[in-house]
Amino acid sequence: MGLIPGVAQADPAKPDARGTTAPDLDLGLGKDAKSKSNTFTSPADRTVRKAAPSARTGADAAPQTQSVASANAELAVGLTAYGVSAHATEVDTTISSVDTPLKVTIAWGDGTSDSFDAYGSDSRTTAHTYAEVGSYTVKVTVTDAANNVSAVNEVVFVTAGSDFTPYAPTRLLDTRNGTGAPAGMVQPYSSTRVKVGGNGGIPAGVTAVVLNITVTNTSADGHITAFPEGTERPTTSNVNYKARQTVPNLVIVPVGKSGYVELANRGGMPVDLIADVTGYFSKTASSGYTPVTPSRFVDTREGVGTVRGQLGGRKTFSTQISGLRGVPQGISAVALNVTVTNPREAGHLSVFPGGGATPTASNLNFTAGQTIANSVIVPVGQDGKISVFNGAWAGTDVVVDVVGYYSTASTSAFLPLSPERLVDTRDPKDPVYGKLPGRSYIYMPMSFDDPSITGFVLNSTVTNPEGDGFLTVTPDPNTMDDYINEVALWPTPPNSSNLNWTKGATVPNLVQASTGSNGIIDLWNQGWDDIDLIVDLFGLYQQG
């Protein structure tokens, strides 16, 4: 398996290290995107006019109709609120008035307010950041004290970001037996749907879902693409498979307006699909995300986190997550990378909350002798533990790396992005065209100019590997200035893995990558032989 620490080096990273260009993070937000999603308006004709509050009591007078005669009969205010980040809004106030001093107060709906002075007709943009995601009523009051009249308008704003709610691992789809859809294989270049919103305890209106998708009974090469029903299918992939492979991969995918996710088979032969849910995102305040530098919590080969020795067939171990290695107490779920190595026969792993019942859902499928990894997002038990069940009848070694956690104290909310291919070393037009050599890395300047972004949701795929190896994705300690000035030093990769492969295999895995302190992510080929690498972007986590 070769999961060994990298060796620190003092040699300059140039010219050996290759870097991508920074992606265009089109969030569909901001002042130049008012026609896009997350824009809310209340036109001036919805203005309610009132007599100004009494100077003696401060109480509002009864509303007046727009036709009531007034020295400032045209007083009105129109509102447009739009998201500029996961938690933040900017509100345009457009005031119509005669030339007279005005007082404008914006109540943000979270118990805070801002005020400014205006004179006559005016247009202003005012920014605000909410502590929690959710829906807020923004109320703007324009007061003309000289003419004893005020104008009030309101707009309901919903944050662009979503919080995570863990969900006990549950099977939503299995085309082999008709769970969640009519029984029958998914035909070539066609798709099936997974009901998410309103299914079981998952509420309607969720924005995104965490699914473990497994493709099985394959007879030709292909890939699976997950996307919200009712939208155009992207060109990116989520699960790549070879003939006669059973391949799982975790996805975080937006949910369509009708509550469904679509799974498209882009191979030339039928396949069976399985989808298990472990959590969902919504605009209701719940758990935010905190990424961490990947850290090893379990290795049965060395007795880390559990007893030394293989996890026996049909056996379970539990391991502590909360309160160890920088992970605090009181977290709701943990983001992991789970690796199986040296399995003595084919089987599967199920990861579930400590103290809970063993689910029928699986997280990782393997064959005898295979080394394979998969991302896992799983709730933690009330004791802060998770459990791992070996569904095979013979033993296997298990390695667990923690890459982040979800908690009510975490402030980063999830923003889905239009899927975008960031790296394809097979493409001559790609800045990093050409195979990635063994023991080398590609650096990606993802958010070096925006420290509010704390992590990215990526899908990494290794193909055409010339030998066995593993991929490590980690924050880069260098800055962009270091690379530009050619003084960057060769980083030390951590003792963890995100994706494992054997010679000639095509292997995908979801990566929840921390941006660290410099907003640069490194993709390490930890094998000794060259590989091709594909990286697709699906979303990000943002604090502000």
C-alpha positions as CSV (number, residue, x, y, z in Angstrom):
1,M,0.0,0.0,0.0
2,G,2.9,2.3,0.6
3,L,1.2,4.7,3.0
4,I,4.4,6.3,4.2
5,P,5.3,9.9,5.1
6,G,6.9,12.1,2.5
7,V,10.5,13.0,3.0
8,A,11.2,16.7,3.8
9,Q,13.4,18.4,1.2
10,A,14.9,21.8,1.0
11,D,15.3,21.8,-2.8
12,P,13.3,24.5,-4.7
13,A,10.0,23.3,-6.1
14,K,10.8,24.9,-9.4
15,P,11.1,23.7,-12.1
16,D,10.0,20.2,-11.0
17,A,6.6,21.2,-9.6
18,R,3.9,22.1,-12.1
19,G,1.0,24.4,-11.4
20,T,-2.5,25.0,-12.8
21,T,-4.0,28.4,-13.4
22,A,-6.5,29.7,-10.8
23,P,-10.1,28.6,-11.6
24,D,-12.8,31.1,-12.4
25,L,-15.0,30.6,-9.3
26,D,-18.3,31.7,-10.8
27,L,-20.5,31.4,-7.8
28,G,-23.5,32.8,-9.6
29,L,-23.4,35.5,-6.9
30,G,-22.4,39.1,-6.6
31,K,-23.5,42.4,-8.0
32,D,-22.7,41.4,-11.6
33,A,-25.0,38.4,-11.3
34,K,-28.3,39.8,-10.3
35,S,-30.1,37.8,-13.0
36,K,-28.7,34.6,-11.6
37,S,-29.8,32.6,-8.6
38,N,-30.0,34.0,-5.1
39,T,-31.5,37.3,-6.1
40,F,-34.6,38.6,-4.3
41,T,-36.5,41.8,-5.2
42,S,-39.4,43.9,-3.8
43,P,-40.2,46.7,-6.2
44,A,-41.1,50.2,-5.1
45,D,-44.8,49.7,-5.7
46,R,-44.9,47.5,-2.6
47,T,-43.9,50.4,-0.4
48,V,-46.1,51.0,2.6
49,R,-46.4,54.7,3.6
50,K,-46.9,55.7,7.2
51,A,-47.0,58.8,9.2
52,A,-43.6,59.2,10.8
53,P,-43.3,57.8,14.3
54,S,-44.4,60.2,17.1
55,A,-41.5,62.2,18.5
56,R,-43.1,61.7,22.0
57,T,-43.9,58.0,21.9
58,G,-41.8,56.6,19.0
59,A,-44.8,54.5,17.9
60,D,-45.6,54.1,14.2
61,A,-48.8,55.6,13.0
62,A,-51.3,53.7,10.8
63,P,-50.3,53.0,7.2
64,Q,-51.4,55.4,4.5
65,T,-52.3,54.6,0.9
66,Q,-50.1,55.9,-1.8
67,S,-52.8,58.3,-3.0
68,V,-52.8,60.2,0.3
69,A,-51.7,63.8,-0.3
70,S,-48.4,64.6,1.1
71,A,-45.6,67.2,0.7
72,N,-43.5,64.1,-0.3
73,A,-46.1,62.1,-2.2
74,E,-43.5,60.2,-4.3
75,L,-41.6,58.8,-1.3
76,A,-41.0,55.1,-2.0
77,V,-38.2,52.6,-1.8
78,G,-37.4,49.6,-4.0
79,L,-35.2,46.7,-2.8
80,T,-32.9,44.1,-4.4
81,A,-31.0,41.7,-2.2
82,Y,-28.5,39.3,-3.7
83,G,-26.0,36.8,-2.2
84,V,-22.3,37.6,-2.5
85,S,-21.0,34.6,-0.5
86,A,-22.3,31.7,1.6
87,H,-23.5,33.9,4.4
88,A,-23.4,37.5,3.0
89,T,-25.8,39.7,1.2
90,E,-25.7,43.1,-0.5
91,V,-28.9,45.1,-0.6
92,D,-29.6,47.8,-3.2
93,T,-32.0,50.5,-1.9
94,T,-33.5,52.8,-4.6
95,I,-35.3,55.7,-3.0
96,S,-37.7,58.1,-4.8
97,S,-38.2,61.4,-2.9
98,V,-38.4,65.1,-3.2
99,D,-35.2,67.0,-2.1
100,T,-35.3,66.7,1.6
101,P,-33.2,65.1,4.3
102,L,-34.0,61.4,4.9
103,K,-33.0,58.8,7.5
104,V,-32.7,55.2,6.2
105,T,-32.7,52.2,8.5
106,I,-32.1,48.6,7.4
107,A,-33.2,45.9,9.8
108,W,-31.5,42.7,8.7
109,G,-33.8,40.2,10.3
110,D,-31.2,38.8,12.7
111,G,-31.6,41.5,15.4
112,T,-29.1,43.9,13.9
113,S,-29.5,47.0,11.8
114,D,-27.6,49.7,9.9
115,S,-28.6,53.3,9.2
116,F,-27.5,56.1,6.8
117,D,-28.5,59.6,5.9
118,A,-29.7,60.5,2.4
119,Y,-31.0,63.6,0.6
120,G,-33.9,63.2,-1.9
121,S,-33.8,60.4,-4.4
122,D,-30.9,58.1,-3.8
123,S,-29.4,54.6,-4.5
124,R,-27.2,52.8,-2.1
125,T,-25.7,49.3,-1.7
126,T,-25.3,48.0,1.8
127,A,-23.5,44.8,2.8
128,H,-24.3,42.4,5.6
129,T,-23.0,39.0,6.8
130,Y,-25.2,36.6,8.7
131,A,-23.8,34.4,11.4
132,E,-26.0,31.5,10.3
133,V,-27.4,30.3,7.0
134,G,-31.2,30.7,6.6
135,S,-34.1,32.9,5.5
136,Y,-34.2,36.5,6.8
137,T,-36.7,39.3,6.3
138,V,-34.9,42.5,5.5
139,K,-36.9,45.6,6.4
140,V,-36.0,49.1,5.1
141,T,-37.5,52.2,6.6
142,V,-37.0,55.6,4.9
143,T,-38.1,58.5,7.2
144,D,-38.9,62.0,6.1
145,A,-39.1,63.8,9.4
146,A,-39.7,67.2,7.8
147,N,-42.9,66.0,6.1
148,N,-43.9,63.6,8.8
149,V,-44.0,60.5,6.6
150,S,-42.0,57.2,6.2
151,A,-41.8,54.6,3.6
152,V,-41.3,50.9,4.4
153,N,-40.5,47.9,2.2
154,E,-39.4,44.4,2.9
155,V,-37.7,41.6,1.0
156,V,-37.1,38.0,2.1
157,F,-33.4,37.0,1.6
158,V,-32.2,33.4,1.7
159,T,-28.5,32.8,2.1
160,A,-26.6,31.1,-0.7
161,G,-24.8,28.7,1.6
162,S,-26.2,25.5,3.2
163,D,-25.4,23.7,6.4
164,F,-25.0,19.9,6.8
165,T,-27.3,17.6,8.7
166,P,-26.0,14.0,9.2
167,Y,-28.3,11.1,8.4
168,A,-27.9,7.5,9.5
169,P,-26.6,5.6,6.6
170,T,-29.6,4.4,4.5
171,R,-30.0,2.8,1.1
172,L,-32.1,4.9,-1.2
173,L,-31.5,3.1,-4.5
174,D,-30.6,-0.4,-5.6
175,T,-31.5,-1.3,-9.2
176,R,-30.8,-5.0,-8.5
177,N,-33.8,-5.4,-6.3
178,G,-36.0,-2.4,-7.0
179,T,-35.2,-0.3,-4.0
180,G,-36.0,3.3,-4.9
181,A,-36.6,2.6,-8.6
182,P,-38.0,-0.2,-10.8
183,A,-35.7,-3.2,-10.7
184,G,-33.5,-3.5,-13.8
185,M,-30.1,-2.4,-15.0
186,V,-29.5,1.2,-16.1
187,Q,-29.1,1.0,-19.9
188,P,-26.2,2.6,-21.9
189,Y,-26.3,6.4,-22.1
190,S,-29.5,6.5,-20.1
191,S,-30.2,7.4,-16.5
192,T,-32.2,6.6,-13.3
193,R,-33.4,8.9,-10.5
194,V,-32.9,8.9,-6.8
195,K,-35.6,10.4,-4.6
196,V,-33.9,12.5,-1.9
197,G,-36.1,15.5,-0.8
198,G,-39.1,14.2,1.1
199,N,-37.8,10.6,1.2
200,G,-37.9,9.1,4.7
201,G,-36.7,11.7,7.3
202,I,-35.1,13.9,4.6
203,P,-37.1,17.1,4.3
204,A,-38.3,18.6,1.1
205,G,-36.3,21.5,-0.2
206,V,-32.8,20.2,0.6
207,T,-30.1,21.8,-1.5
208,A,-27.6,19.0,-1.8
209,V,-27.1,15.5,-0.6
210,V,-24.2,13.2,0.3
211,L,-24.5,9.9,-1.5
212,N,-22.2,6.9,-1.7
213,I,-22.8,5.6,-5.3
214,T,-21.7,2.1,-6.2
215,V,-21.7,0.8,-9.8
216,T,-21.7,-3.0,-10.2
217,N,-22.3,-5.8,-12.7
218,T,-20.3,-3.9,-15.3
219,S,-19.3,-5.5,-18.6
220,A,-17.6,-2.5,-20.3
221,D,-15.7,0.6,-19.4
222,G,-17.6,3.8,-18.6
223,H,-18.5,6.4,-16.0
224,I,-21.4,7.7,-13.9
225,T,-22.4,11.3,-13.7
226,A,-24.6,12.6,-10.8
227,F,-26.5,15.8,-11.2
228,P,-29.7,17.6,-10.2
229,E,-32.8,16.4,-12.0
230,G,-34.2,19.0,-14.4
231,T,-30.8,20.4,-15.3
232,E,-28.4,19.8,-18.1
233,R,-26.0,16.9,-17.6
234,P,-22.5,18.1,-17.0
235,T,-19.5,16.7,-18.9
236,T,-17.7,15.8,-15.6
237,S,-17.7,12.3,-14.0
238,N,-18.3,11.0,-10.5
239,V,-17.6,7.3,-10.7
240,N,-15.3,5.8,-13.3
241,Y,-15.3,2.0,-13.9
242,K,-13.7,-0.8,-15.9
243,A,-15.4,-3.9,-17.2
244,R,-16.2,-6.4,-14.4
245,Q,-15.4,-3.8,-11.7
246,T,-17.5,-2.9,-8.7
247,V,-16.6,0.7,-7.8
248,P,-18.0,3.0,-5.1
249,N,-17.5,6.7,-4.8
250,L,-18.9,9.4,-2.5
251,V,-20.6,12.4,-4.2
252,I,-21.9,15.7,-2.9
253,V,-24.5,16.7,-5.5
254,P,-27.2,19.4,-5.6
255,V,-30.8,18.1,-5.5
256,G,-33.3,19.1,-8.2
257,K,-36.4,21.3,-7.5
258,S,-38.6,18.2,-7.5
259,G,-36.3,16.5,-4.9
260,Y,-34.5,14.1,-7.2
261,V,-30.9,13.4,-8.2
262,E,-30.2,11.9,-11.6
263,L,-27.6,9.2,-12.2
264,A,-26.4,8.9,-15.8
265,N,-24.7,5.8,-17.1
266,R,-22.2,7.0,-19.7
267,G,-20.9,3.6,-20.6
268,G,-21.8,1.4,-23.6
269,M,-23.3,-1.5,-21.6
270,P,-25.9,-1.8,-18.8
271,V,-24.9,-1.4,-15.2
272,D,-26.5,-1.7,-11.7
273,L,-26.4,1.3,-9.4
274,I,-26.6,1.5,-5.6
275,A,-27.0,4.8,-3.7
276,D,-26.7,5.2,0.1
277,V,-27.3,8.5,1.9
278,T,-25.3,9.7,4.9
279,G,-26.4,13.4,5.1
280,Y,-27.8,16.4,3.4
281,F,-27.4,20.2,3.1
282,S,-30.2,22.7,3.6
283,K,-30.8,26.4,4.2
284,T,-31.7,25.6,7.8
285,A,-28.9,26.4,10.4
286,S,-27.3,23.1,11.4
287,S,-23.7,22.0,11.2
288,G,-20.9,23.9,9.4
289,Y,-17.7,22.4,8.1
290,T,-14.1,22.6,9.4
291,P,-11.4,21.1,7.2
292,V,-8.2,19.8,8.7
293,T,-4.9,18.7,7.4
294,P,-5.4,14.9,6.8
295,S,-4.5,13.0,9.9
296,R,-4.3,9.2,10.5
297,F,-6.7,7.9,13.1
298,V,-6.8,4.2,12.4
299,D,-4.3,1.7,10.9
300,T,-4.9,-1.9,11.8
301,R,-1.4,-2.9,10.5
302,E,0.2,-0.9,13.3
303,G,-2.5,-0.9,16.0
304,V,-3.3,2.8,15.6
305,G,-6.8,3.6,16.8
306,T,-7.7,0.0,17.4
307,V,-6.0,-3.3,18.2
308,R,-3.2,-4.4,15.9
309,G,-4.2,-7.0,13.4
310,Q,-6.7,-7.4,10.6
311,L,-10.4,-6.7,11.2
312,G,-11.9,-10.2,11.2
313,G,-14.7,-11.3,8.9
314,R,-18.2,-10.1,10.0
315,K,-16.5,-8.2,12.8
316,T,-16.7,-4.5,13.9
317,F,-14.4,-2.1,15.7
318,S,-15.1,1.3,17.1
319,T,-12.7,4.2,17.4
320,Q,-12.7,7.6,19.1
321,I,-12.9,10.6,16.8
322,S,-14.0,13.5,19.0
323,G,-11.4,15.0,21.3
324,L,-8.4,13.6,19.4
325,R,-5.7,15.3,17.2
326,G,-7.5,18.7,17.0
327,V,-11.0,17.3,16.5
328,P,-13.2,18.9,19.2
329,Q,-15.9,17.3,21.3
330,G,-19.5,17.8,20.3
331,I,-19.1,17.3,16.5
332,S,-22.0,15.9,14.6
333,A,-20.2,14.1,11.7
334,V,-16.7,13.5,10.4
335,A,-15.3,13.5,6.9
336,L,-13.0,10.5,6.4
337,N,-10.9,8.7,3.8
338,V,-11.2,5.0,4.5
339,T,-8.8,2.5,2.9
340,V,-8.9,-1.3,2.7
341,T,-5.7,-3.2,2.1
342,N,-4.7,-6.8,2.2
343,P,-8.2,-8.2,2.2
344,R,-8.3,-12.0,2.1
345,E,-11.5,-12.2,0.1
346,A,-14.1,-10.0,-1.5
347,G,-16.5,-8.0,0.7
348,H,-17.5,-4.5,1.8
349,L,-17.0,-2.1,4.7
350,S,-19.8,-0.2,6.4
351,V,-19.0,2.9,8.5
352,F,-21.6,4.1,10.9
353,P,-22.1,6.0,14.2
354,G,-20.6,4.5,17.3
355,G,-23.2,2.6,19.3
356,G,-25.6,2.4,16.3
357,A,-27.0,-0.6,14.5
358,T,-25.0,-2.0,11.6
359,P,-26.6,-0.6,8.4
360,T,-27.3,-2.4,5.2
361,A,-25.6,0.5,3.4
362,S,-22.0,0.0,2.4
363,N,-19.2,2.5,2.0
364,L,-16.4,0.5,0.3
365,N,-16.5,-2.6,-1.8
366,F,-13.3,-4.6,-2.4
367,T,-12.0,-7.8,-4.0
368,A,-9.4,-10.2,-2.6
369,G,-6.0,-8.6,-2.4
370,Q,-7.2,-5.2,-3.5
371,T,-6.1,-1.9,-2.0
372,I,-8.9,0.7,-2.5
373,A,-10.0,3.9,-0.8
374,N,-13.3,5.8,-0.6
375,S,-14.4,9.1,1.0
376,V,-16.9,8.7,3.8
377,I,-19.0,11.3,5.7
378,V,-20.6,9.7,8.7
379,P,-22.4,10.9,11.8
380,V,-20.5,10.3,15.1
381,G,-22.1,8.6,18.0
382,Q,-23.0,10.4,21.2
383,D,-19.7,9.1,22.6
384,G,-17.8,10.7,19.8
385,K,-17.0,7.4,18.1
386,I,-17.5,5.7,14.8
387,S,-17.7,2.0,14.0
388,V,-16.4,0.0,11.0
389,F,-18.0,-3.3,10.0
390,N,-16.2,-5.8,7.7
391,G,-18.9,-7.5,5.6
392,A,-16.6,-10.1,4.3
393,W,-16.1,-13.5,5.9
394,A,-12.3,-13.1,6.1
395,G,-10.1,-10.5,7.5
396,T,-8.8,-7.2,6.1
397,D,-6.6,-4.3,7.1
398,V,-8.3,-0.9,7.5
399,V,-6.8,2.6,7.4
400,V,-8.9,5.7,8.4
401,D,-7.7,9.3,7.8
402,V,-9.7,12.3,9.1
403,V,-9.9,15.2,6.6
404,G,-12.5,17.4,8.4
405,Y,-15.6,17.5,10.6
406,Y,-19.0,19.1,10.9
407,S,-20.3,20.8,14.0
408,T,-22.7,23.6,15.1
409,A,-19.6,25.6,16.1
410,S,-18.1,25.3,12.6
411,T,-18.7,28.4,10.4
412,S,-18.1,27.2,6.8
413,A,-21.2,26.7,4.8
414,F,-21.4,24.7,1.5
415,L,-21.8,26.3,-1.9
416,P,-22.4,24.0,-4.9
417,L,-20.7,25.1,-8.1
418,S,-21.3,24.3,-11.7
419,P,-19.1,21.2,-12.3
420,E,-15.8,22.2,-13.9
421,R,-12.8,20.3,-15.0
422,L,-9.7,21.7,-13.4
423,V,-7.0,19.2,-14.4
424,D,-6.6,16.7,-17.1
425,T,-3.0,15.7,-17.8
426,R,-4.2,13.9,-21.0
427,D,-5.4,17.1,-22.6
428,P,-2.7,19.0,-24.6
429,K,-4.5,22.3,-23.8
430,D,-4.2,21.8,-20.1
431,P,-1.4,23.8,-18.4
432,V,-0.2,20.6,-16.7
433,Y,-0.4,18.4,-19.8
434,G,1.7,15.3,-19.5
435,K,1.8,12.5,-17.0
436,L,2.5,13.4,-13.4
437,P,5.8,11.7,-12.4
438,G,6.2,9.6,-9.4
439,R,7.0,11.4,-6.1
440,S,6.0,14.7,-7.7
441,Y,3.0,17.0,-7.3
442,I,0.8,19.6,-9.1
443,Y,-0.1,22.7,-7.2
444,M,-3.5,24.3,-7.7
445,P,-3.9,28.0,-6.7
446,M,-7.6,27.7,-5.8
447,S,-8.4,30.6,-3.4
448,F,-5.2,32.4,-2.6
449,D,-7.0,35.8,-2.9
450,D,-10.1,34.8,-0.8
451,P,-9.3,33.6,2.7
452,S,-13.0,33.2,3.5
453,I,-12.9,30.0,1.4
454,T,-11.8,27.1,3.6
455,G,-12.1,24.0,1.4
456,F,-13.2,22.6,-1.9
457,V,-15.2,19.5,-3.0
458,L,-13.3,17.8,-5.8
459,N,-13.4,14.5,-7.6
460,S,-10.0,13.1,-8.4
461,T,-9.5,10.3,-10.9
462,V,-6.2,8.5,-11.6
463,T,-6.0,6.7,-15.0
464,N,-3.2,5.1,-17.1
465,P,-0.9,4.5,-14.0
466,E,2.3,2.7,-14.9
467,G,2.6,1.2,-11.5
468,D,0.9,0.9,-8.1
469,G,0.6,4.0,-5.9
470,F,-1.6,6.4,-4.0
471,L,-2.6,10.1,-4.2
472,T,-2.4,12.6,-1.4
473,V,-4.2,15.9,-1.5
474,T,-3.0,18.5,1.0
475,P,-2.6,22.3,1.6
476,D,0.5,23.8,0.2
477,P,2.7,25.7,2.7
478,N,4.1,28.0,0.0
479,T,2.4,31.2,-1.2
480,M,1.7,32.2,-4.7
481,D,4.4,34.9,-4.4
482,D,6.8,32.1,-3.6
483,Y,6.0,30.3,-6.8
484,I,6.0,33.5,-8.9
485,N,9.4,34.5,-7.5
486,E,10.7,30.9,-7.8
487,V,11.6,30.6,-4.2
488,A,8.9,27.9,-3.2
489,L,10.3,25.0,-1.3
490,W,9.4,21.3,-1.9
491,P,6.6,20.6,0.6
492,T,6.3,17.5,2.8
493,P,3.2,15.5,2.1
494,P,1.3,14.1,5.1
495,N,1.1,10.5,6.2
496,S,-2.3,9.9,4.6
497,S,-3.9,8.9,1.3
498,N,-6.9,10.0,-0.7
499,L,-6.9,7.4,-3.5
500,N,-5.1,4.1,-4.1
501,W,-4.5,2.4,-7.5
502,T,-2.9,-0.6,-9.1
503,K,-1.0,-0.6,-12.4
504,G,-3.4,0.1,-15.3
505,A,-6.5,0.8,-13.2
506,T,-8.8,3.8,-13.4
507,V,-9.8,4.9,-9.9
508,P,-11.9,7.9,-8.7
509,N,-12.5,9.3,-5.3
510,L,-14.1,12.4,-3.8
511,V,-11.7,14.7,-2.0
512,Q,-12.7,17.4,0.5
513,A,-9.6,19.5,0.3
514,S,-8.5,22.1,2.8
515,T,-7.1,25.3,1.4
516,G,-4.8,25.7,4.4
517,S,-3.5,29.2,5.1
518,N,-2.4,30.1,1.5
519,G,-5.4,28.9,-0.6
520,I,-3.2,26.4,-2.6
521,I,-3.9,22.7,-2.9
522,D,-1.2,20.1,-3.8
523,L,-2.0,16.9,-5.7
524,W,0.8,14.3,-4.9
525,N,1.6,11.2,-6.9
526,Q,3.0,9.1,-4.0
527,G,3.8,6.2,-6.2
528,W,7.1,5.8,-8.1
529,D,5.6,5.6,-11.6
530,D,3.9,8.1,-13.8
531,I,0.1,8.6,-13.9
532,D,-2.6,10.6,-15.6
533,L,-4.7,12.7,-13.3
534,I,-8.2,14.2,-13.7
535,V,-9.7,16.7,-11.2
536,D,-13.2,18.0,-11.3
537,L,-14.6,20.8,-9.1
538,F,-18.1,20.5,-7.6
539,G,-18.4,22.9,-4.7
540,L,-16.7,24.8,-1.9
541,Y,-16.9,25.7,1.8
542,Q,-16.9,29.4,2.8
543,Q,-16.9,31.1,6.2
544,G,-18.3,34.5,5.3
